[in-house]
Amino acid sequence: MVCAVVLLIAAAVIEPGVEQPPAQTLSQYVPSTGEVEEWKTVGTPLTFVGESLYAYINGGAVIYYEYGFKQVIIQQYAHPDGRTITLEIFEMTSSASAYGVYTFKTRGDSQTVVLGSEAMLGDYYVNFWKSKFVVTLTASDSTEETFNHMLALAQIVDTKIEQKAVRPSLVDLMPRELAESTSIVYVKGNTALASVSSFFSEDIFGVREGVVGDYGGLTIFIFKYSTDNKSYEWFENAKEHFTESDRAIRFMEGDGMFSFANTEEQHISVRQYENYVLISLWKSAAVNPNAVLQLIEEKIRE
């Protein structure tokens, strides 16, 4: 639902006077009039490249830049009775960047559909990622007919994007076997991380690649660094920060780990293991935090 709200806001901030760069190669992925019965393209596609993304989604652009944004193309489709569907195709710098944006946009969604590499449905929108692309279609209503036509457009775009990709290997460290469903968000910096969890309002872990897993009351964070020394440096930086913080109470530390509670009565455990920092955060969890972290360490050793 969050992504749909952002899209509606985005549509409202486009300035007619802003000069649009040429559509370049993304136009080849945009369905034409007649490819879905009765639905026609409205005008020509809009394309925003590089810094011009701010003219489209303004405040939301910073997330895309953090993941690695190249360009986006937007095309609206209209039905004779006034219904509309808006297509957005974001091209990112890599398949990992595309996967990250996809997980960020779909957090909280739970209904999957077979599209691209992975896809999620909302009440009146669909998101999927494939290769370096993140595709979003948003309908003006949630009727079954419009929804089916929106999916038909999505399937056409999926077919036009021939390249495929696998998700980042870091994501595979997050254990799925301890919970029936695990919500995953892949991050490439602290801006997205802070949007997922207010615990990271300050960049004290120097995150450049990480994954967040929600196990229903227990949240696990895995941060990967280039070397063991780098993970140790950021682990020590975080330990010093929380040692001096008024928000950290009942602080304890041991070999390669520290733990504390915060003023919201959440429990936090932080471990440094090889070139990773592993964090568990919970208030009341159905899954044992230590069991999850032990599984992650086993997966790292494999």
C-alpha positions, 0 to 999 in steps of 0.5 A: 500500500505504501508504494501505491500512495507514493505513486499517486503523490508522484503523479501529482508533482510532475511539472508540465514545463519540465523538459523530458529527455528522450525515452532511449531504450526503455520505450521498447518495453512499453506496450502499445495501443491495442496490445490490451483490448480497448486500452489506449496509450495517453500521449507519449511516455515521460522519461526521467534520467539521473538527477531529473528523477527529483522532478517526478517523485521529489523526496522519494528519489533519494531511495532510488539514488541510494540503490542505484538509479539510471532512468524511469519511463512512465506511460498511462493507459486509458479505457473509453469509460475513463478508467486508467492504468499507469505503467512505470519501468525503473532501470537501475544500475544492476539486478541487485539494485532492482531487487532492492528497490522491489523489496523496499516497495513491496514490504508489507505486501503478501500476495504473490503472482507469477511475473518477472523474477518475483512479483507482489500484488496490492489492491490496485497495483502490482510490482515486479522485478526482472534483470535491472528493472523494477516495474510498477502498474497502478490502476485507478480502481480495484474492480476485477476487470481493471485488475485483470487488464493491469495484469495483462499489461504487466505480462506483456512488459514481462515478456518484452524484458528478456534478460533474467537475474538472480537475487543477491546472495546475501539474501540467502543467508536469512533463514526461512525455515524458522517461520512460515513467512519471512518479509525480506528487504535488501538495502544498499545504504542507511536511508532505506534502512532507516525507513524500514526501522527507526532503530537506524535513524543514525548511520552508525554501522556504515551499511553499504549492503544488508538484508532485513528479515521480519519473523513476526516480532523478531527483526534480523539484520545482516550487514556485509562488509568488504573485510573482517577488519571493516566489520570489526571497525563498524561493530566497535563504532556502534558499541561505542555509540550505544555505550554512551547513549541514554537510550541504551540500558542494561548494556552487556558485552562479551567476545564479539558481541554486545546487547542492551535494551532501549527505552522502548523495552526492545531487546537488541543483540549485536554480533560481529562474525567474520566480515558480517555484523548480525543484529537481532531486535525484538520485544516479544518474539515467537522465534528464538533470536539466538537460534536464528543468528546461529543458523546465519553463522552456519550458512556463512561457514558453508 
